[in-house]
């Protein structure tokens, strides 16, 4: 097999099965590629080269003995640095966790390790997953492989940059309000947010617990289904994890979309999106029609209030979740304080970045006595209205499509002084988290405006990932997007 860098994970698995390549050769090729490109993009916070080599050797030995743990045994993987990894530094992009070495593995990590996937390393992200550009990382921004002056999106920016640059075949990200789908869209990749509760959150550092979900970042739809297969399903360590049996997401993925009803949101007929994004998305709708889908307009009047509700609910939950970083239990502790109060407040003042502090303050305010009903309570009501909008739409359609992001990748620094402009990146993605549904972003071409990738978001009702994958696969196969960044 000649192209170990650009092969999909499924192709690598196939080549391993046919003994055309060894896991060690794959790991070495990816390590060499990371040496070459990571200095330009800064996707990795921590590379675990030696461990990847060791894991790969063990995998080759298992395969030689006919004891491969899964079809993907030996196909390497990298993780957003929000997943705790036993013995491997995990910072969540924050100075407050600098040097923190967790004593256990997140369930996602444990399941992938169990399937024999060598670990390439930990990927950069916005601090505590708060952001849409990866510029909020305490350890420096990641750059977009398509344009080194542009952001890769966020908060899973390191994950997408590594996969888009050929420095990992696939990666795990997390999505609280769009952090898998938006960066995948900005880097020309597939990014998928499963139904809330489908993948265990155990060992995934909490941002907003009622919204957080882990999901795959891949080059193909098939790989996304395959990676989800490896980790989805019940976990007694996460009480919000669904107990129902999970299907095989690859089964029937090529079933086509003839006769499927696909909804287009009346309230989002393009205003607010860049012309180039609009052009590609309109073209995609015609493609879906050509493939046999029936397009239908669905009205979702509450959709547009998603951002306002999200930016109260997510900060409220984060202000509570981040209370645990007190200088006692994890990571950093400020030096020189003489009592516990000043130690805690100094640790937090030094350890958290601006955006995290802003969110903690917003959330604390929204939850405080006298304001709770007006802000947090009202946001929860809006959340219910959004969920109902989706339910009503699903009475008429099987799936809903929107752009993933209103714009292509923006320049580094362009939105850092304007948090509101940054928050608006999430307009199409946050409603899905609020409702808990599944969604995927698939590349739908390059924007005629700037030559950068555009993503199409396909949203499905909760636990209807299979229908979503089927549509995404049909679309992907018909489009045949095979552009790659020149880097
Ligand atoms: N961009 C959104 C935020 O800043 C979403 C982040 C995420 O999904 N983790 O909160």
Boltz pocket constraint, residues with backbone or C-beta under 6 A from the ligand:
constraints:
  - pocket:
      binder: B
      contacts: [[A, 128], [A, 129], [A, 130], [A, 131], [A, 132], [A, 154], [A, 155], [A, 174], [A, 175], [A, 176], [A, 177], [A, 178], [A, 179], [A, 180], [A, 207], [A, 314], [A, 422], [A, 426]]
      max_distance: 6.0
